[in-house]
Amino acid sequence: MNTTTLILKASPLPTGLAAGIAGSLIGEMLLGATNSTAQTTEADAPAPETNKPTEDVSSAGILLLLLLLAAATVFYFLKIQRPSLPDFSGVTGRDPSKDSLPARRSATARQKLSVDSITAADKAAFQQLLIDVQKAWSKQDLTELRQFVTPEMLNYFSAALADNTSQDIRNHVEDVVLLRAEILEAWTEQARQYVTAGLRWSARDYNLSLTKKHGEPGYLVEGSEEIPTESGEAWTFMRLQDGEWRLAAIQ
């Protein structure tokens, strides 16, 4: 599934403002230093020539100090205007569970279950769902997907397929083999039971162009039609009482 890259651009206004302030400060400092030097020169005109090197060193030191203060001011304004970087969650750069999982109810309505309560039959159902969902996804068959997922996840898959079509690509995930599964969390909410499992599998995962023919350059957009690769995600399954498990979220 495709991700969206967020590029945050700093507004030019704060930077320009900082530069203007810094320029004004430098101008005032230089002017002040010049006037001070002139006044000192006029006041000390009768003084012997032997005092001139000392006065020049003193003026240069003051000017250097003022320049350092101006640089520190510019650095401060640039620092406070620097934008923060976005925080991403999930392997796809977004968290589908926010779209697919129902809103969390109060702590009294949500009851945690022991992961040991998940039976071997439940785990076998999760493995089969992994295979069935990937197969229906590869076929772009929303009718078949409806049998295995919640209505919210069906909408999620429908939007993802439409996004791929708009980019003229079709994703295939074939020969899925579950390598490892770990129950991460289990809980109930009213009549619904939820289980989140960390799944890792191997499959031939590749994208084909919808506008190119087999053998043409650019037909294989990404991945390999022959070499399997490993992938991992956290899948949340849901069932009503003792009904069949369905995919409710992917992270």
N, C-alpha and C positions, 0 to 999 in steps of 0.2 A: 504494500500500500504506500501511496506517495505521501511525502511530508512537505510541509510548507516552511521555508526558511524565513525567519524574521530578521530583518535588518533594521536596526535602530540607528537613525541619523540624528546627530546633535544639531540643535537649532543654531543657525549662525548668529542670532541676536545676542545670546549671552557672551559668546566669544568676542563679538565686535564691541560690546559694552565694556568688557574687561580690557580690551586693547585701548579703547578710548580713555578709560579711567587711568590706565597705566601711562598713556601718552601725556595726559594732563598733568599727572604727578611728576613725570620726568621733566616736562616743560617748566613747571613751577619750581622744581628742585634746582634745575640748571639756572633758571633766572635768579632764584634766591641766592645760589652759590655765587653767581656773577656779581650781583649787587653787593653781596657781602664782601667779595674780594675787592670791588671798586671802593666801597666805603673804607675798608681796611687800608687800601692803598692811599686814599686821600688823607685819612687820619694820620697815617704814619709816614707821610711824604718827607718830613724833615729827618726821618730816621736814617741812620747810616746805611750804606749799601750792603753791609755785612749781614743784615737781618732779612734780605730778600729771599735767599734759598729756604730759610725756615718757613717763611710765609707761603711760598709755593708748595712745599711739602704738606703743610697743614691744609691748604685749599684742596689739593689733590686727594687727601685722605677723606675730607668731608664729601667731596664729589663721589668718590668710590662707595662710601657708605650709603649715600642717597640712591645710587644706582642699584645697590644690592637690595635696599628696601623696596624699590620699584619692581624689581624682578620677583621678589617674594610676594608682592601684591598680585602680580599677573598670575603666578603659579596658584595662589589661593583661589582666585576667581575661576580659573580653568578647572581646578579640582572639584569645586562644589557644583559645577555645571556638567560634569561627566555623567552620562546615562549609565544605569545599571544594566547588566546583561540578563536576558531572559533565562528562566529556569525551565528546563524541559524534563518530563517524566515519561517512562515507557519506552519500549524499543522503537516505536514509530514516531517519537517526538510529540505524541499527544496521549491522552488517557481516555480510551474509549469507554472505560467503566463509568465515567461521569455521564455519558450519554445513554448507556445501556442498563446500568444497575439502578434499581429504584432508590429514591432518596432514603438515606439512613433514618430510621425512626429512633425513638428514645431508647435509652439503655434498657428499660424494662421490657420493651417489645423485641429487642434483639438479644437472643440467648446464644451464648457461645457453646459449641459442641467440641468434644474431644476428637482429635484427628484419628484416634484409634477406632472411633465408631464407624468410620468409612470402611465398608466391606470390600472383599475381593471382587464381588459382582459390580459394585459401584465403580471401582477402578477399571474394570473391563469395559464398562459402559463409557467411561471417559475416553479410553483409548479408541473405541469404535467411533465415538463422536469426532475425535480428531481426524480420523480417516474420512468419514462421511462428509464432514464440513469442507475439508480441503478438496475433495472430489467434486462436490457440488459447486464450490467456488471456481474451480478450474473450468467447469462446464458453463459457468455464468448462468446457472439455473436457480433463479430465486424461488421457484415453486418447490424444488427439491430442498433448498436451504430452509424453507419454512418448517419442514418436519423436524429440524434439528436445533433451531435457535429460537430465542424469544422474539416477540414482535419488535422490540427495541433494537436487537442485534440485526434483525432482518433489514430494518431501515439503514443501519450502519453499513451493512454489506452492499445494499442497493446503491447508496451514495458512493461507496468506494469503487464499485463496478462502473458507475457513470463517470467517475473521475478518470478511470483508466481509459474508457472509451473516448473521452474528450481529448486524450493524449495519443489516441490511435495505437494503444497497446492492449494486450491481453495476457494476464498472468496465469501461468500453469504451475500447479504443485502436484506432482505425481510420484507414485511409488513411496508413499509415506510409511516410514518405519519408526515406531516409538522407541527411543533409546533409554529414556529415563523419565520417571514421574515421581513427584513428591507432593504430598498433601500439605499445603501451607496453612490453611484455615478452614474451619467449618462452623456454621452457625444457622440459626433458624430465625425467621421473622414471620410471626403469625403462622399461617399454614404453609409457608415456603421454607424449603431447606436449601442452603447455599454451601458450595464447596469450591475453594480456590486451590488449584493444583499447578505446580510448576512443571511444565512439559518441555522435553527436548527431543527432537526427532531429526531424522535425515530424510531428504526428498530431492527430487530433481525439480528445482525451482527456477523458472526462467520466464522472460517476457518476450512475446512475439509481436511484430508489427501487424496492424490490421490493414495497412495499405500496401504492403509488400508481399510478393509471392515467395514461396519456398525456393531457396537457392539464390535469391536476389540479395545484393548488398543491403544491409540494414534490416533484413527480415528478423534475425535474432537480435533483439534490442539489449537484453541483459541476461546473465546467467548461462547455464549450459543445459542442453537437451539430453545430455548423456551422463554427465558427472553429478552425482548427488552432493548436496551440501547440508550442513547441520544448521538448525535454527532452534530458538528457544523463546517461549512466551509463558505468561501466567494466564490460564484460562479459568474463568469462574462459571460453574455449572449451577443450575437451579432446577428444582422439581416441586410440584405441588403434592404434599403428603407423600404417598407411595407411588406417585406417577413416574413417568419417564423423565430422565435427565435431559436438559436442554442447555445449550451454550448461552450464557447471559452477559458475558463481558470478556474482553481480551486486553491484557496489559503487557 
